[in-house]
């Protein structure tokens, strides 16, 4: 499988941070930029970010550990983000989560084969078509287990291409 992310190195991280505009030279935008580039924010990046934005390592670590959207380990090739906000719940996301946990993996974990991470998110902005999921950043509405299985298979084909 080919990763859609760059390979982590301290030098590559510094290059990413050097591209940030003056307004983005804050802890959260810096961490987000690294995650966008590498798929995660390694613990080794904390000191690099702290130095780059001129804050303490503790402050940087605090932001990294506070936001559950920021990951500190490499993601699986396929990420399924399930909306569990109120509108999607009203349209069956709780039942969908139960089905996902029985067929793919529990929310917040990785599938047994290591190919899929399942995470909860709170609102994908697709309320009229709930329940909604993102499969590798591709929005899918009115999801049931069959349509989700097809979306994951398509993502798997794209990753393996």
MOPE-V747198 format. One record per backbone hydrogen bond with DSSP energy under -0.5 kcal/mol. NH is the residue of the N-H (numbers start at 1). CO is the residue of the C=O. If there is no record, write none. Layout:
[[NH CO] [NH CO]]
//
This chain:
[[2 159] [6 37] [13 9] [14 10] [15 11] [16 12] [17 13] [18 14] [19 15] [19 16] [20 17] [24 21] [25 22] [26 24] [30 26] [31 27] [32 28] [33 29] [34 30] [35 31] [36 32] [37 33] [38 34] [39 35] [41 71] [42 40] [45 42] [46 43] [48 44] [49 45] [50 46] [51 47] [52 48] [53 49] [54 50] [55 50] [60 56] [61 57] [62 58] [63 59] [64 60] [65 61] [66 62] [67 63] [68 66] [70 67] [78 115] [80 78] [80 117] [81 79] [81 134] [82 80] [82 119] [83 81] [83 132] [84 121] [89 85] [90 86] [91 87] [92 89] [93 88] [96 92] [97 93] [98 94] [99 95] [100 96] [101 97] [102 98] [103 99] [104 100] [105 100] [108 118] [109 106] [109 118] [111 116] [112 104] [114 111] [117 78] [118 109] [119 80] [121 82] [123 121] [129 126] [130 127] [133 140] [134 81] [135 138] [136 79] [136 134] [138 135] [139 137] [140 133] [142 129] [143 131] [148 144] [149 145] [150 146] [151 147] [152 148] [153 149] [154 150] [155 151] [156 152] [157 153] [158 154] [159 155] [160 156] [161 157]]
//
